[in-house]
Amino acid sequence: MKLRLLPFALVICLLGAGAAPAASAGPRHQAGHALPTRLTGVHNARQVISVISNGYGATTATVRAFAKRGGTWHQVFGPASAWIGYAGFAPPGAKREGDGRTPSGSYHFSYFFGTAPNPGVHFRWRHAHTYDYWDDDPASPRYNTWVNTRRHSAGRSPEPLHVRPYRDVAVIDYNAARTPDRGSAIFLHVTHHSATNGCVSLPRHQVVRLLRWLRPSDHPRIIMGTAATVTR
């Protein structure tokens, strides 16, 4: 999803004030409900990141991370407040291109990238150059893929990848089939201090911490949605 940027003066104001999503924005009592034994879609993962909001329409969510050790789950990160889509979470299967909603569900990570140097991750890392874009055009044959525009067209109104919030990014493997209009460019990335167009964003030090922690061999998943949607 394309970044939803604020006017420059407002961005400076927010940065100066250290603005962040309110800690109370995430679900109350989440410590019990977000345990992986109660999350839907864990499957064979030994690392899980949960992103859970109080309800549809909320633009912030609470993030926690869990690791399975010796058959027991342990919380290793969080709770932390994250920005999600400016229209909140989409119900399962309802995400559409340009709707400003973050998809609900359980997803793998594809690879990581950034404009900054590789911070020391275990996933494949790509450096984002000024000619790299993400194809958000449902009519394009390269929809929902990274495109080097020196070689190929990135469709209508592509998304630049060489921007500050993309200093460190995990690509969430949403719409891997690239079904037209089902949504594209769903990332875990560095916050720009406002709601996103569908991604999940956190302060940079938290993003880097999570990216360094995630390991492909542990089949990590990110499970996202309202508390009622992703817990049982």
N, C-alpha and C positions, 0 to 999 in steps of 0.2 A: 504494500500500500504506500502511496506517496506520503511523504512527511507533511504534517499539518503545521506549518511554521507560523509563529507569532510576529507581529510588527517588531522591527528592530528595537525600538525604544522600550517596548514591553519586555522583550527578552532580557535586555540589560537590567531592567528593574527587577525581574524575577531572579536573575543570577545574583544580583547584588543582595537580594533578600534571602538567598539560599532556599528558594521555594521548592517544595516537594509535596507529593500527595500526602494528605493527612493520614496519620497513623490509624485513626479510627475508621478510615474508609473501608478497610477490609472486613471480612466476616468476623463477628464476635464468636467466641468459643471455638475458633478454628483449630486450636491446638489438638482437640480430640477428633474433629470431623475430617481434618486433612491428612491423617495418618494413611499411608499407602494401603493398609489393610481395609480401609473403607472407601478408597478411591476406585472409581471405575476406569478400566483401561490400563492397568499396570502391566498385565501380561508377564513377560519374563524379565522385565526391567529390574536392575539392581541399583539404579539411580533414577530418582523421580523429582521433577520440579512441579509443584502445584501452583497454579495461578487462579485464585478463587475470589469472586466478588459476592456482595450481599444479594444482588438481584440484577435483573435486566435493566439497562439504562445507566448503571453505575460506571463511571469512567476511571475508577481506580480499583485495584485488586490487591490481595495479599499474597505474597510469594514466599514459599518455603521450599527447601530442598531436603531430600531424604536419601540415605544410603543403606543398603541391606548388607549386614555383616553377620556371618554365621547364622543366617536364617532369621535375624531380627532386624527390624527397621529402626534407624536412628535419624533424628533431625540434625542436619549439619549446617543449615543456613536458614536465616529468617527468625521471626517474621519481618518482611520488608514490604513497603508500599510501592506499587508500580502503577504507572499510567497504562491504560489499555485504550481501545478505540473510543473516539468521541461519541459514538452511539452505543457504547457498552458491548456486551457479548451478544453474538447472534445465537439463537437457539440451534441445537444440533442440526446440521444439514442446511441451514438457512442463510449462511454467509453468501453475499453476492459482491461482485466487483464494485468498488466505489461507495459502498453503503456505510462506511465509517465504523463497522463492527468487527470485533475480534472473533475468530471462529471458536466454537466450543468443541471439545473433544480431546483425544489422546494422540499425540504425534511424536515421531522420531525427530532427530536433527539431521539435516543433510550434510552441511559443512559449515565452517566459520569463515568470516572474512573481515576486512577492515581497511581503513585508510592508514592506520597506524601499523607499525611492525607487529609481527606475530608475537603475542604476549607469552607464548609458551604453552600451547594447547596440544591436546592429543588427537583432535579431529584434523582433517585436511583444512588447510588455511589458504585463502586467496587474498591477494592484495588488490584493493579497488583503486583503479586509475581514473583519470578524468574522462576517458573514453568508454568506461564501463557503465552500463545502464541495466535496469531491470525492466523487462517487457511486461507492461500492465494492460496491453491492448487485447481484449478477448478475440478480436478478429485476426490477430497476428499468428503466423505459424510458430513463433517462438514465445508465445504467451507463457508467463510465469517462469521465465528462465533468465539467467544472467546473459547479457549480450555485449560483446566487444563491437562497438559501433564502427570501428575501422574496417570491419569485415562484413557485418550484417546490419540489417535494419532492426531496430528495437521497437518497431510499431509506432502507433500514434501516442504522443505525449509520454514518452518513456520516463522512468524514474532514475535520476542520477544517483550513483552509488558513492561518488567521491564527495561526501558531505560530512560535517562534524558528528552528527549522531551515529554515523556509521563507522566510527573509529574502531569499534569492536562489536562484532555482530555474530549471532548464531542464526542460521537459516532454519526455520521451523518447516518441517516437511509437510506443509499443508497443500492440498490440491496437487499432489504429486502426479496425478493423471493429466493435469493441465486442462481440465474441463472448462471450456469457455464460460466466462462470467461467474465462475464459482469463487473468484478471489485469488489474489496473487501477492507476492512479496510480503509474507508474514514472517517477521523477524523478532528476535530478542535483541534489543539494541540499547545504546546509551540514550538517556532521556534528553529531550529538549524542553523539559519543564512544562509540558502541557499534554493533553490527551493526544493520542496518535490516530492514524487512519486505519488502524487494525492491528498494529504490532503491540508488543509488550516492551516497555522501556523502564530502565532502572538507572540510578547513578553509575557512573563509569566504573568505580572501584568494585561495585557489586557485580556488574556484568563480567568484568575481568575475572573476578573470583570464581564465578560459576563456570565460565568458559574453561578456565584452567582445571577445574574439578571434574568436568564431564569427560568420560572415557567411552569410546565406541564399544569396547569389550564388555561393558556393563549394560549395554542395550538401553541407554537412557531415554526417558520419555518426558515430555512436558504435557501436563494435563490441565486444561483450561476450561473455565466456565463458571456459572453460578454454583453456589453450594448445593442447591437442590439438584442441579444437573449432573455434577461429577462425583457426588458422594452417595453412599447407600447406608 
